[in-house]
Amino acid sequence: MEYLKDHAVEIIQWLWPPLAEQLDYVINADAHLEALTRAAEELKCKRKDIQGDDGDGPLKKRRKLNHQAEHWINDSSNIENEVDSIKSEFEQRPTFLNGLCTNYFSRYRLGKRAVRILDEVKDLNEKTPLGEVTLSPPRPTVAEKQESLPPGQSTSEQTLEEIWQCLQDEESRIICLYGMGGIGKTTLMKAINNRLVGTQDFDIVLWVTVSKELKIERIQKEIGHELNLFFLDGEQKRDKLFTTLKDMKYMLILDDLWRDFDLEEAGIPLPNGQNRCKIAITTRFIQVSNAMEADKHIRVKTLTSEESWNLFCDKAGDVARLPGIQPLAEEVVNECSGLPLAIITVGRAMRRKDKKELWLDALRALRGSAPEIQGMEPNVFLSLKLSYDHLEDDKHKRCFLYCALFPEDYNIRIPKLLKFWTMEGYIDNVESFEDASNKGHAIIERIKEACLLEEGVSGDTHVKMHDLIRDLAIWITSTSQELKFLVRARMELKVPPKEEMWEEMGRISLMSNEIEELPMRPNCPKLESLLLRKNTQLKIIPNNFFDLMPKLQILDLSYTAIESLPMSLSLLVNLRALILKRCRSLLELPPFEQLKELEFVDLSCSAISNLPEGFGNLVKLKQLDLSNLDCLISIPNNVLSRLSRLEELRLLKTYINWSTAAEPQVMGEASLGEVASLTRLSTFDITIPNIDCLEHDVFCRRWSRFRNFAFHVGNDWVFDRLSSDNSVRIHECHHFPPGSRAMIKHAEGLGFASCSGLTRVSQVVGESKKLRQLQVYDFNGVDCVIDWREVEEGALQRLEWLNVNGLPDLEILFKGEVPQGRLRNLTSIEVSYCDKLRCLFSSSVAEHLDRLEELTVRSCDEMLEIVEGETLPDNLFPQLRRLRFERLYKLTRIISSTVLAAMNLQEMEVFRCPLLKKLPLFTSIEKIKGERDWLAALEWENENTKSLFQQKYHEWNLPRQM
């Protein structure tokens, strides 16, 4: 027993320590948690001291941690999170019997975990890396950038000032600087950045270069680095950035932004009137500017010739000014077209090169769109190509590349460009040409927004390519296996490129040259488009020229001197477009039986007298232009009616002998009934020599479907000033059959010349609800233009322009009470050679001319006054800007002197109106133009008024004939 007793004591002594330790986790769990909390709080204070969480004091902005300190802070933060977790679990630990009994297993687990974490906390407290924390030098508010704006660039300096003014303007909070690659956007913003150095405009200026791959986290890190912020693993960068920036007046420059992002989601507070912050963006894409909701959009312009030359000389050195080199250097600079990146690259490449041959070779490379000059491909072309790569799909890219087929610095008419794109099949998935036009305009806008196309000289109607962008496009096609272009447009060629150069090409443009002869039988197995337009010396196409062009789809020979086309044209079985516009010597065409894929044919302004054989077989034809064909007098019966897919037919100023019957006849000539049977026709221009062709309204069910039409009746053209799309011009007509009245009813523009058979124009226009322009010229027997009793409700409400000329019997413009709203849109009135007209407007008519802007009256022998009556309402003609009176020998006054009228009149011209001695008080007038004697004889109420108006006198520069 004694033996067992001794060993039992030994066993208990051996088992007790670990058992006591386990019991301690349960019994002293609260004490362990309290000790852990104290140690963790000590650790947290040390971390804050090291990390610099001391508010916005200066030390925070100057702290710099090495990697060991950053690792210690990261471990400390993780431990603190675990301590918080233990405390939370301890407070929410489970119990039994509604809290009467303790869950000892839960206390054991938490107590044990607290002891383990406490050891880790003590270890971190002992390893505090105070020696690993240093203070960096104070960071400047604005970090100066090395690159500066070259001196003497007034264009750039003007843009710089515009940006600077935006920084002072409270309404310009987000500013976008956009333009093509290499144009100097970054340089301008660096200049702005440097101008801010030493100022107190902002608490800090932040610069982030974004580039093509947008990564929000990288933007956040770069801004955090500028702010000396340290982001822990898993920490919400957005919240930390936002908290830091929200109380600062910052300026953020986002350089080279390629797509938009949400500023607030990135942790960047939006600029507003309270924080007075600014964000400046540089981008190649105007749509990025719009998506970022920029308040101000500034396009960076290319340099002027002088600025380009100065920049080039700065980079190339004195060699550019050597007598034998300077003329060539100037041509080299011109080829760079004001793009700073290209000027700098070429200038550096030509530095110290004093041999004339080297400059000639450089000029050849630039003109040939070849990046052979050192640095051009990597620095210029590849940089510009990023914008091309960013276009959204192959369709947009092909449309962009196509523009390079036109000559350098060429203003491309948008309708022409869209027509070519449609012929090429680039605009697809559309139901009509109208849809194609709308879609094409959208494509143009997207390419313009990428700064790869510019507005042309006529604004919205033209586009053009910057010369280097065009070079880029040609370079891209030269390196492509599918899109190879041969472009030698407007290069004064008399001989075409060598025949072997044609073989691999998909598109060839030799337009606007002086080529006289073509290769006899070029081998072009891949050729799809051949553009030879405006080679005015080209007279003959070789007989076998088209033999080896099996894929040719687009053939443009317009504005050439060809007299015929060879029979080999019939081999072009894939031809979709044949353009022979203004081939004035073209007399005949080969048969078209085999050209069944043709969709677009333009024979306008040629000398053909007959349509080619097989023309009726062109069942896929969509556009046909036969306008201005002086020699074409007939179209065979049943030809037009077979062109069932025709959407556009133009026959203006082509005097066809149309059959007068409503339906097609078995006889020889086509009738208008054939045209009316074309159910897809939406654009229709035609000249009808005889009004009797319109005895019946053959188009009665077609008018609503016509998107655009022009009808001309008669053998003369005297309506050049009529510009409306849907127009009717009637010349030498003495009766108006039902078909003509239906046509007039749907017109937006209407002209009568040398007509008779009416006493009032309203007899035929009284139902016209779309009419915007009305011209009446040389119309005998008309004593009134509009008698309102003959006008239907809603008719003539849209009338904007009225021109009345040569109505010898006219006594009054408008008769009867004017219905409400009928003349409210009329902006321009011209009246000439109406000898019986004594007064232009009655007082009741004048009251309705609220929007009249221009009024011209000429050579009306009996005209006494413009507005009759003594008692008139004030403020007549509130929008009138310009008055012009000529040869009104009996005109004594314009309007009663007691009436305030034309308060916005700016200019008045008076010629040969000797009895007009007094003018109304046109207080806003800027110019009174007249003959010297007339001006001197003008009578005014007093000397002060006379003196005031004499300052606005202008004499006629040249004498005029009676």
Summary of the structure (lengths in Angstrom):
residues: 962
radius of gyration: 41.7
end to end distance: 156.6
largest distance: 156.6
contacts: 3072
relative contact order: 0.03
helix: 35%
strand: 17%
